[in-house]
Amino acid sequence: SISFGSLLAFALAAEHGAAIARLVIFGGYAELPGTLRFALTGEVGEGAELRRAIRDPLNQPVVLANLIDHLEPVLAPDERAALLQGWRRYVERTWGRVELKARERYVAIAEELAPGVPDAVRALFLVGIGAQPGAAALAGAALRRYDGRALDPMSYLARIRGRVDLVHGADDDVIPFEHSHALAARLVHADARVHITGMYGHTGAAMPRVTTLARELATMVRILGVLAP
């Protein structure tokens, strides 16, 4: 399973473990609040363990869209629909295009689309994309009101047995690789193994520099050898 789909794989393994010989998870997440915080700030961990990493800025409006019913003040139905439509148009224009992760590129698209968003939610539209500041504080407050227990993979992990391989890109800009280590620590009854590679990011679209390619190919070969039956 890949990315946020790992939640379903963990749930299935917890309920039907005897029927599953092995799990292979690519870029799985350990907890939702930290994942959303990283999407907005690029921060991983807290205190002395805080690390700042490169995040994918194009995901920001999707975070806000998923928290839209927990934002304050509450939006009127027509405002809610218009805001979601604006963010959807932005996503359709930007996702899958690595060159648009540069701030000046995605801000230009946001400003191009902004006149089509009603005045009442235009500022929120720009904040949600990151063209204006304030998204982290806005989302943080909404997340405190959001009940994300249904999306917490940790509740399943102690019931999983057997082999679990957790593969993660060292430069994953959607879910940082620390999540695989956190998952492994909670898979207390499983044979959990973590494999960190620099061969790809979250989707596999970004390749390493030529100078690191040989080393990472060797790492990937070793990982594939481990994953092979």
Backbone as CSV, one residue per row, in Angstrom:
resi,resn,N_x,N_y,N_z,CA_x,CA_y,CA_z,C_x,C_y,C_z
1,SER,0.846,-1.184,0.000,0.000,0.000,0.000,0.884,1.238,0.000
2,ILE,0.327,2.358,-0.434,1.092,3.585,-0.600,0.431,4.734,0.148
3,SER,1.254,5.558,0.828,0.834,6.827,1.382,-0.342,6.673,2.352
4,PHE,-1.399,7.472,2.153,-2.540,7.435,3.067,-3.340,6.141,2.932
5,GLY,-3.137,5.414,1.852,-3.769,4.106,1.710,-3.234,3.101,2.707
6,SER,-2.114,3.423,3.364,-1.554,2.516,4.367,-2.522,2.293,5.517
7,LEU,-3.366,3.274,5.810,-4.353,3.110,6.884,-5.236,1.903,6.622
8,LEU,-5.700,1.753,5.391,-6.570,0.625,5.039,-5.811,-0.694,5.126
9,ALA,-4.552,-0.676,4.722,-3.748,-1.898,4.796,-3.543,-2.330,6.242
10,PHE,-3.284,-1.371,7.120,-3.102,-1.703,8.536,-4.408,-2.211,9.149
11,ALA,-5.513,-1.590,8.793,-6.813,-2.027,9.318,-7.117,-3.452,8.865
12,LEU,-6.854,-3.739,7.602,-7.100,-5.079,7.059,-6.211,-6.113,7.743
13,ALA,-4.953,-5.775,7.931,-4.018,-6.709,8.563,-4.385,-6.966,10.015
14,ALA,-4.909,-5.940,10.684,-5.298,-6.109,12.080,-6.507,-7.025,12.220
15,GLU,-7.429,-6.938,11.271,-8.659,-7.725,11.354,-8.517,-9.115,10.741
16,HIS,-7.670,-9.252,9.736,-7.560,-10.518,8.999,-6.103,-10.959,8.882
17,GLY,-5.360,-10.804,9.956,-3.932,-11.064,9.918,-3.554,-12.457,9.463
18,ALA,-4.363,-13.460,9.833,-4.028,-14.838,9.480,-4.056,-15.069,7.980
19,ALA,-4.802,-14.230,7.263,-4.937,-14.403,5.819,-3.911,-13.581,5.041
20,ILE,-3.084,-12.813,5.737,-2.126,-11.922,5.084,-0.714,-12.371,5.439
21,ALA,0.045,-12.724,4.436,1.402,-13.227,4.676,2.375,-12.097,4.979
22,ARG,2.132,-10.921,4.376,3.145,-9.868,4.481,2.571,-8.527,4.044
23,LEU,3.010,-7.473,4.683,2.645,-6.125,4.287,3.874,-5.392,3.761
24,VAL,3.692,-4.642,2.672,4.738,-3.746,2.179,4.097,-2.367,2.065
25,ILE,4.620,-1.424,2.839,4.056,-0.079,2.907,5.070,0.913,2.355
26,PHE,4.646,1.727,1.396,5.507,2.764,0.824,5.011,4.135,1.306
27,GLY,5.856,4.841,2.032,5.519,6.206,2.440,4.307,6.298,3.324
28,GLY,4.153,5.369,4.272,2.992,5.395,5.157,3.084,6.481,6.213
29,TYR,1.921,6.819,6.803,1.916,7.852,7.837,1.580,7.239,9.189
30,ALA,2.137,7.846,10.249,1.943,7.337,11.602,0.853,8.084,12.354
31,GLU,0.710,9.349,12.078,-0.339,10.114,12.751,-0.700,11.325,11.905
32,LEU,-2.004,11.665,11.924,-2.520,12.689,11.023,-2.104,14.108,11.400
33,PRO,-2.212,14.514,12.660,-1.852,15.906,12.968,-0.434,16.276,12.542
34,GLY,0.519,15.402,12.805,1.900,15.686,12.406,2.071,15.741,10.904
35,THR,1.321,14.895,10.191,1.387,14.894,8.728,0.862,16.214,8.165
36,LEU,-0.254,16.690,8.715,-0.839,17.943,8.235,0.039,19.134,8.614
37,ARG,0.627,19.070,9.810,1.539,20.143,10.222,2.727,20.219,9.269
38,PHE,3.270,19.073,8.894,4.390,19.062,7.961,3.974,19.642,6.610
39,ALA,2.759,19.307,6.149,2.279,19.814,4.863,2.204,21.332,4.847
40,LEU,1.983,21.939,6.014,1.821,23.392,6.084,3.105,24.126,6.440
41,THR,3.994,23.468,7.198,5.171,24.176,7.716,6.505,23.562,7.319
42,GLY,6.509,22.275,6.937,7.763,21.596,6.667,8.479,21.167,7.926
43,GLU,7.810,21.258,9.088,8.428,20.899,10.357,8.113,19.455,10.725
44,VAL,9.141,18.752,11.196,9.014,17.369,11.651,9.513,17.301,13.081
45,GLY,8.756,16.647,13.975,9.186,16.506,15.354,8.976,17.777,16.152
46,GLU,9.446,17.754,17.411,9.281,18.895,18.303,10.519,19.080,19.159
47,GLY,10.657,20.273,19.724,11.741,20.555,20.651,13.111,20.306,20.061
48,ALA,13.932,19.571,20.802,15.301,19.297,20.366,15.340,18.420,19.129
49,GLU,14.241,17.700,18.859,14.186,16.798,17.710,13.525,17.447,16.490
50,LEU,13.244,18.738,16.577,12.619,19.442,15.463,13.539,19.471,14.253
51,ARG,12.981,19.116,13.111,13.726,19.168,11.849,12.878,19.885,10.819
52,ARG,13.510,20.721,10.031,12.818,21.409,8.944,13.229,20.759,7.631
53,ALA,12.240,20.385,6.849,12.501,19.677,5.599,11.711,20.332,4.470
54,ILE,12.046,19.951,3.260,11.319,20.463,2.091,9.955,19.790,2.012
55,ARG,8.906,20.576,1.944,7.547,20.060,1.817,7.012,20.363,0.428
56,ASP,5.951,19.695,0.060,5.282,19.986,-1.200,4.228,21.062,-0.937
57,PRO,4.462,22.304,-1.349,3.529,23.386,-1.036,2.193,23.268,-1.761
58,LEU,2.151,22.461,-2.806,0.915,22.342,-3.590,-0.159,21.568,-2.846
59,ASN,0.214,20.913,-1.736,-0.774,20.163,-0.956,-1.550,21.042,0.022
60,GLN,-1.083,22.249,0.245,-1.645,23.082,1.300,-3.159,23.283,1.189
61,PRO,-3.716,23.625,0.032,-5.169,23.827,-0.015,-5.976,22.567,0.258
62,VAL,-5.394,21.403,0.004,-6.097,20.148,0.275,-6.225,19.930,1.785
63,VAL,-5.198,20.342,2.525,-5.274,20.274,3.989,-6.436,21.137,4.477
64,LEU,-6.492,22.373,4.013,-7.554,23.275,4.440,-8.925,22.793,3.965
65,ALA,-8.978,22.215,2.770,-10.254,21.721,2.249,-10.811,20.613,3.132
66,ASN,-9.926,19.766,3.653,-10.377,18.670,4.506,-10.758,19.138,5.902
67,LEU,-10.351,20.338,6.253,-10.709,20.900,7.563,-11.755,22.004,7.449
68,ILE,-12.329,22.178,6.281,-13.171,23.340,6.013,-14.365,23.447,6.956
69,ASP,-14.921,22.317,7.369,-16.090,22.356,8.252,-15.717,22.618,9.704
70,HIS,-14.417,22.772,9.966,-13.957,23.053,11.327,-13.276,24.415,11.415
71,LEU,-13.328,25.173,10.324,-12.780,26.520,10.332,-13.749,27.475,11.017
72,GLU,-13.202,28.525,11.594,-14.026,29.568,12.190,-13.602,30.920,11.638
73,PRO,-14.568,31.799,11.320,-16.007,31.593,11.457,-16.549,30.585,10.439
74,VAL,-17.683,30.001,10.755,-18.310,29.007,9.887,-18.740,29.674,8.583
75,LEU,-18.487,28.996,7.478,-18.836,29.539,6.164,-20.291,29.224,5.813
76,ALA,-20.914,30.134,5.101,-22.245,29.874,4.553,-22.109,28.803,3.471
77,PRO,-23.175,28.047,3.202,-23.082,26.959,2.214,-22.565,27.405,0.855
78,ASP,-23.015,28.572,0.374,-22.555,29.022,-0.945,-21.082,29.437,-0.901
79,GLU,-20.650,30.000,0.224,-19.242,30.378,0.367,-18.361,29.131,0.430
80,ARG,-18.813,28.144,1.171,-18.081,26.884,1.280,-17.896,26.250,-0.091
81,ALA,-18.975,26.187,-0.867,-18.923,25.567,-2.193,-17.991,26.332,-3.121
82,ALA,-18.058,27.664,-3.077,-17.220,28.481,-3.948,-15.740,28.332,-3.594
83,LEU,-15.446,28.277,-2.296,-14.065,28.134,-1.863,-13.498,26.781,-2.279
84,LEU,-14.263,25.724,-2.072,-13.806,24.396,-2.476,-13.610,24.316,-3.983
85,GLN,-14.485,24.948,-4.731,-14.344,24.942,-6.183,-13.082,25.679,-6.614
86,GLY,-12.776,26.797,-5.947,-11.559,27.540,-6.267,-10.312,26.731,-5.980
87,TRP,-10.282,26.094,-4.824,-9.123,25.253,-4.502,-9.011,24.071,-5.453
88,ARG,-10.142,23.510,-5.852,-10.108,22.378,-6.784,-9.524,22.807,-8.124
89,ARG,-9.897,23.972,-8.596,-9.345,24.471,-9.859,-7.832,24.663,-9.744
90,TYR,-7.402,25.157,-8.616,-5.964,25.344,-8.385,-5.235,24.004,-8.411
91,VAL,-5.783,23.019,-7.739,-5.170,21.687,-7.723,-5.097,21.101,-9.126
92,GLU,-6.167,21.282,-9.895,-6.178,20.768,-11.268,-5.106,21.425,-12.119
93,ARG,-4.785,22.673,-11.814,-3.773,23.392,-12.577,-2.346,23.041,-12.163
94,THR,-2.164,22.613,-10.924,-0.807,22.522,-10.393,-0.308,21.115,-10.097
95,TRP,-1.167,20.225,-9.671,-0.680,18.907,-9.224,-0.054,18.121,-10.367
96,GLY,1.036,17.445,-10.052,1.733,16.641,-11.040,2.746,17.418,-11.842
97,ARG,2.921,18.695,-11.527,3.880,19.537,-12.242,4.920,20.039,-11.242
98,VAL,6.042,19.378,-11.208,7.074,19.650,-10.203,7.555,21.094,-10.275
99,GLU,7.614,21.657,-11.467,8.147,23.013,-11.612,7.267,24.058,-10.920
100,LEU,6.015,23.708,-10.646,5.099,24.656,-10.010,5.229,24.672,-8.495
101,LYS,6.140,23.882,-7.949,6.380,23.939,-6.504,7.152,25.199,-6.121
102,ALA,7.764,25.868,-7.087,8.449,27.134,-6.819,7.405,28.182,-6.441
103,ARG,7.669,28.925,-5.373,6.662,29.839,-4.830,6.134,30.825,-5.869
104,GLU,7.029,31.420,-6.638,6.563,32.433,-7.590,5.627,31.837,-8.644
105,ARG,5.803,30.544,-8.934,4.962,29.898,-9.943,3.567,29.605,-9.407
106,TYR,3.497,29.013,-8.194,2.157,28.666,-7.706,1.385,29.895,-7.212
107,VAL,2.110,30.913,-6.721,1.429,32.144,-6.317,0.828,32.838,-7.533
108,ALA,1.537,32.811,-8.659,1.020,33.424,-9.892,-0.281,32.759,-10.321
109,ILE,-0.363,31.452,-10.201,-1.587,30.740,-10.572,-2.706,31.083,-9.593
110,ALA,-2.386,31.158,-8.306,-3.391,31.536,-7.311,-3.960,32.913,-7.601
111,GLU,-3.088,33.856,-7.930,-3.543,35.217,-8.215,-4.329,35.288,-9.511
112,GLU,-4.003,34.411,-10.442,-4.766,34.345,-11.694,-6.190,33.852,-11.446
113,LEU,-6.327,32.889,-10.529,-7.639,32.298,-10.252,-8.461,33.109,-9.256
114,ALA,-7.805,33.930,-8.453,-8.480,34.639,-7.363,-9.673,35.484,-7.795
115,PRO,-9.610,36.214,-8.927,-10.775,37.020,-9.317,-12.053,36.203,-9.548
116,GLY,-11.916,34.913,-9.783,-13.083,34.068,-9.979,-13.674,33.541,-8.693
117,VAL,-13.050,33.886,-7.570,-13.536,33.461,-6.252,-14.286,34.630,-5.627
118,PRO,-15.463,34.397,-5.030,-16.236,35.494,-4.419,-15.432,36.294,-3.394
119,ASP,-15.739,37.582,-3.297,-15.009,38.468,-2.392,-14.983,37.937,-0.963
120,ALA,-16.084,37.354,-0.517,-16.225,36.933,0.874,-15.201,35.868,1.274
121,VAL,-14.727,35.077,0.317,-13.785,34.006,0.648,-12.482,34.104,-0.146
122,ARG,-12.268,35.214,-0.828,-11.070,35.337,-1.658,-9.798,35.346,-0.819
123,ALA,-9.828,36.063,0.295,-8.637,36.087,1.155,-8.343,34.694,1.697
124,LEU,-9.376,33.960,2.101,-9.197,32.600,2.608,-8.684,31.676,1.513
125,PHE,-9.142,31.893,0.289,-8.646,31.127,-0.859,-7.131,31.286,-0.997
126,LEU,-6.641,32.509,-0.895,-5.214,32.782,-1.048,-4.408,32.267,0.144
127,VAL,-4.967,32.386,1.345,-4.299,31.851,2.535,-4.178,30.335,2.430
128,GLY,-5.244,29.687,1.988,-5.242,28.232,1.876,-4.185,27.721,0.910
129,ILE,-3.900,28.476,-0.104,-2.882,28.082,-1.088,-1.476,28.419,-0.603
130,GLY,-1.378,29.428,0.249,-0.065,29.860,0.713,0.410,31.124,0.025
131,ALA,-0.451,31.723,-0.784,-0.098,32.986,-1.417,-0.115,34.126,-0.409
132,GLN,-0.851,33.938,0.690,-0.883,34.855,1.817,-0.613,34.043,3.084
133,PRO,-0.030,34.641,4.120,0.287,33.892,5.344,-0.952,33.584,6.178
134,GLY,-0.801,32.643,7.110,-1.872,32.379,8.067,-2.445,30.979,8.040
135,ALA,-2.036,30.147,7.089,-2.642,28.823,6.951,-2.343,27.924,8.143
136,ALA,-1.108,27.958,8.661,-0.743,27.063,9.759,-1.573,27.338,11.004
137,ALA,-1.745,28.608,11.342,-2.546,28.960,12.520,-4.004,28.595,12.305
138,LEU,-4.509,28.864,11.122,-5.900,28.558,10.798,-6.162,27.063,10.881
139,ALA,-5.274,26.278,10.277,-5.443,24.826,10.277,-5.226,24.246,11.663
140,GLY,-4.273,24.811,12.420,-4.014,24.315,13.762,-5.238,24.422,14.641
141,ALA,-5.919,25.552,14.582,-7.133,25.737,15.370,-8.230,24.783,14.917
142,ALA,-8.362,24.599,13.612,-9.387,23.691,13.085,-9.087,22.250,13.467
143,LEU,-7.802,21.892,13.466,-7.419,20.521,13.783,-7.735,20.180,15.237
144,ARG,-7.656,21.171,16.121,-7.999,20.931,17.524,-9.484,20.639,17.694
145,ARG,-10.290,21.083,16.736,-11.728,20.811,16.788,-12.111,19.570,15.985
146,TYR,-11.167,18.999,15.296,-11.416,17.881,14.390,-11.151,16.553,15.091
147,ASP,-12.090,15.646,14.998,-11.919,14.316,15.588,-11.341,13.387,14.525
148,GLY,-10.028,13.168,14.603,-9.366,12.365,13.582,-9.088,10.939,13.997
149,ARG,-9.782,10.452,15.034,-9.495,9.101,15.533,-9.708,8.030,14.482
150,ALA,-10.675,8.224,13.608,-10.949,7.222,12.575,-9.798,7.110,11.575
151,LEU,-8.934,8.128,11.529,-7.817,8.136,10.578,-6.482,7.873,11.263
152,ASP,-6.530,7.356,12.497,-5.319,7.087,13.261,-4.887,5.636,13.058
153,PRO,-3.754,5.395,12.400,-3.323,4.009,12.168,-2.801,3.324,13.425
154,MET,-2.415,4.097,14.438,-1.781,3.514,15.616,-2.678,2.498,16.325
155,SER,-3.981,2.691,16.265,-4.896,1.796,16.974,-4.876,0.378,16.410
156,TYR,-4.371,0.207,15.194,-4.347,-1.111,14.557,-3.024,-1.858,14.744
157,LEU,-1.970,-1.128,15.024,-0.628,-1.694,14.866,-0.308,-2.830,15.832
158,ALA,-0.764,-2.734,17.066,-0.422,-3.762,18.052,-1.041,-5.116,17.717
159,ARG,-2.061,-5.121,16.867,-2.735,-6.384,16.514,-2.154,-7.033,15.262
160,ILE,-1.188,-6.387,14.650,-0.617,-6.911,13.409,0.566,-7.822,13.723
161,ARG,0.564,-8.974,13.063,1.661,-9.925,13.220,2.227,-10.263,11.845
162,GLY,3.366,-10.901,11.837,3.981,-11.257,10.569,4.928,-10.180,10.096
163,ARG,5.337,-10.300,8.867,6.357,-9.426,8.278,5.724,-8.131,7.766
164,VAL,6.334,-6.999,8.124,5.912,-5.690,7.619,7.151,-4.942,7.159
165,ASP,7.216,-4.608,5.876,8.316,-3.811,5.333,7.821,-2.391,5.103
166,LEU,8.516,-1.438,5.712,8.160,-0.023,5.612,9.225,0.679,4.775
167,VAL,8.885,1.021,3.554,9.821,1.654,2.619,9.476,3.141,2.523
168,HIS,10.479,3.995,2.624,10.203,5.429,2.633,11.320,6.198,1.940
169,GLY,10.952,7.195,1.176,11.931,8.069,0.546,12.501,9.049,1.564
170,ALA,13.827,9.177,1.593,14.465,10.087,2.543,14.034,11.531,2.308
171,ASP,13.684,11.870,1.076,13.293,13.237,0.734,11.795,13.354,0.474
172,ASP,11.010,12.459,1.055,9.560,12.509,0.891,9.059,13.879,1.341
173,ASP,8.393,14.612,0.452,7.928,15.957,0.790,6.442,16.007,1.112
174,VAL,5.832,14.835,1.319,4.430,14.751,1.720,4.309,14.135,3.115
175,ILE,4.931,12.975,3.311,4.966,12.305,4.611,6.433,12.029,4.931
176,PRO,7.014,12.691,5.912,8.450,12.521,6.185,8.785,11.107,6.637
177,PHE,10.023,10.706,6.371,10.426,9.322,6.606,10.375,8.924,8.078
178,GLU,10.406,9.893,8.984,10.317,9.572,10.412,9.046,8.799,10.739
179,HIS,8.012,8.949,9.912,6.760,8.236,10.169,6.940,6.724,10.064
180,SER,7.800,6.275,9.173,8.037,4.829,9.071,8.711,4.295,10.331
181,HIS,9.620,5.060,10.898,10.255,4.646,12.150,9.230,4.610,13.284
182,ALA,8.331,5.594,13.306,7.298,5.625,14.343,6.342,4.440,14.202
183,LEU,6.004,4.091,12.976,5.154,2.922,12.748,5.838,1.648,13.220
184,ALA,7.104,1.509,12.881,7.846,0.305,13.266,7.887,0.153,14.783
185,ALA,8.042,1.265,15.484,8.123,1.210,16.945,6.831,0.713,17.573
186,ARG,5.697,0.932,16.884,4.405,0.510,17.433,3.943,-0.842,16.900
187,LEU,4.652,-1.384,15.951,4.339,-2.730,15.439,5.029,-3.756,16.339
188,VAL,4.600,-3.803,17.575,5.329,-4.539,18.615,5.259,-6.055,18.449
189,HIS,4.258,-6.545,17.750,4.126,-7.996,17.575,4.446,-8.435,16.149
190,ALA,4.925,-7.515,15.341,5.235,-7.811,13.939,6.748,-7.827,13.732
191,ASP,7.141,-8.425,12.627,8.542,-8.382,12.204,8.680,-7.167,11.296
192,ALA,8.805,-5.995,11.912,8.806,-4.734,11.163,10.214,-4.333,10.770
193,ARG,10.391,-3.962,9.512,11.695,-3.561,8.992,11.540,-2.265,8.194
194,VAL,12.385,-1.302,8.511,12.326,0.008,7.862,13.429,0.106,6.818
195,HIS,13.057,0.596,5.618,14.012,0.765,4.516,13.901,2.211,4.021
196,ILE,14.930,3.019,4.261,14.937,4.412,3.820,15.829,4.528,2.590
197,THR,15.306,5.137,1.537,16.058,5.264,0.295,15.974,6.691,-0.232
198,GLY,16.999,7.099,-0.952,16.997,8.404,-1.597,16.630,8.324,-3.067
199,MET,16.133,7.155,-3.501,15.824,6.962,-4.923,14.598,7.736,-5.381
200,TYR,13.689,8.040,-4.461,12.468,8.724,-4.878,11.918,9.517,-3.710
201,GLY,11.020,10.475,-4.023,10.317,11.211,-2.990,9.035,10.495,-2.644
202,HIS,7.916,11.233,-2.655,6.648,10.612,-2.258,6.031,9.823,-3.401
203,THR,6.067,10.387,-4.605,5.429,9.737,-5.737,6.400,8.969,-6.610
204,GLY,7.702,9.223,-6.406,8.698,8.584,-7.252,9.025,9.403,-8.483
205,ALA,8.413,10.609,-8.595,8.626,11.413,-9.790,9.990,12.097,-9.797
206,ALA,10.498,12.412,-8.588,11.768,13.133,-8.512,12.916,12.154,-8.348
207,MET,13.916,12.262,-9.191,15.076,11.374,-9.146,16.255,12.104,-8.509
208,PRO,17.192,11.371,-7.895,18.354,12.008,-7.264,19.336,12.529,-8.294
209,ARG,20.276,13.338,-7.813,21.348,13.819,-8.682,22.196,12.645,-9.164
210,VAL,22.853,12.868,-10.291,23.681,11.812,-10.864,24.760,11.364,-9.884
211,THR,25.289,12.309,-9.104,26.378,11.972,-8.169,25.934,11.010,-7.075
212,THR,24.657,10.980,-6.786,24.154,10.077,-5.736,23.431,8.872,-6.309
213,LEU,23.270,8.846,-7.616,22.455,7.800,-8.222,23.038,6.402,-8.002
214,ALA,24.349,6.245,-8.175,24.958,4.924,-8.025,24.754,4.384,-6.613
215,ARG,24.975,5.242,-5.612,24.800,4.801,-4.226,23.353,4.415,-3.946
216,GLU,22.437,5.222,-4.455,21.026,4.948,-4.187,20.529,3.728,-4.958
217,LEU,21.083,3.506,-6.130,20.729,2.288,-6.861,21.161,1.054,-6.078
218,ALA,22.343,1.139,-5.483,22.813,0.019,-4.669,21.903,-0.203,-3.475
219,THR,21.464,0.897,-2.858,20.535,0.791,-1.730,19.224,0.161,-2.172
220,MET,18.707,0.607,-3.314,17.442,0.063,-3.803,17.567,-1.420,-4.134
221,VAL,18.683,-1.810,-4.693,18.895,-3.235,-4.999,18.843,-4.060,-3.716
222,ARG,19.469,-3.538,-2.650,19.434,-4.258,-1.378,18.007,-4.341,-0.838
223,ILE,17.254,-3.248,-0.969,15.862,-3.253,-0.500,15.032,-4.257,-1.288
224,LEU,15.209,-4.254,-2.606,14.458,-5.197,-3.438,14.819,-6.631,-3.090
225,GLY,16.089,-6.854,-2.742,16.493,-8.189,-2.333,15.794,-8.616,-1.055
226,VAL,15.608,-7.665,-0.134,14.903,-7.958,1.115,13.429,-8.220,0.862
227,LEU,12.840,-7.438,-0.055,11.416,-7.576,-0.322,11.083,-8.815,-1.139
228,ALA,12.039,-9.320,-1.873,11.782,-10.487,-2.720,11.413,-11.685,-1.847
229,PRO,10.444,-12.505,-2.292,10.052,-13.663,-1.500,11.175,-14.687,-1.401
